[in-house]
């Protein structure tokens, strides 16, 4: 049966008729119970707020002191060792990058200049250029081959108007090939370290990450809680180890690939020039001991 409610005004209460089975006393009891429940919830929340605020107040100074240097200093000795190793890899790899960049740039520039002088046809200028442009692998190959050709002319008593016989040409060819390979190996030196840095340091950093996570869980077990103050140091040192590993690996990998691409061009130039030089020095040239003529010119 529907209750008839009469609204007397903004300040009036709901009045129920006997048909609804409600009276003012029952309604008041329901309202009082609801008010009590709300008050209890509010009291619980009010009691929780100070505890949360207290925890935040206690944690704030520790969070403020969590700069990277302090985290590294407070990390476990094993994580500190990992970080030190990664820092060493990074420093040495940047030194290799700097040295190798200058070395390849000088080798490419001096080789271009030497080839230009060598192909001009002036033997004296080619010889002098080879002595000056010592950073060029082509110039070094030329000087070594020239000295070997002169030695053959001196000790094998090659006549001024004759070329080299088969055995002498083979010896000269092997000498040029050996020097070409030696120059290629010299230019490739220290690149292995960059390759090792690029491939190994991410895993070294991952090892530090695992150790940091283990330390975080150990802290949880010791404290009996998983609060931020307990887990933050271990997580932070784990992330720092990961970041150091990537910081060492990324530039090493990028520059290694760049150097390998540039070395392919230098190796091609060495191979072409070695074949050309072998043919020039094997011709009848009139070489005598101390003669300062360049090959084939």
HUVEN-V114886 format. One record per run of one state. SS is the DSSP state (h for helix, s for strand, l for the rest). FROM is the first residue (numbers start at 1). TO is the last residue. If there is no record, write none. Layout:
# HUVEN-V114886
ss->{SS;SS}
from->{FROM;FROM}
to->{TO;TO}
This chain:
# HUVEN-V114886
ss->{l;h;l;h;l;h;l;h;l;h;l;h;l;h;l;h;l;h;l}
from->{1;18;21;24;65;68;75;77;119;123;133;137;156;166;189;191;224;228;282}
to->{17;20;23;64;67;74;76;118;122;132;136;155;165;188;190;223;227;281;297}
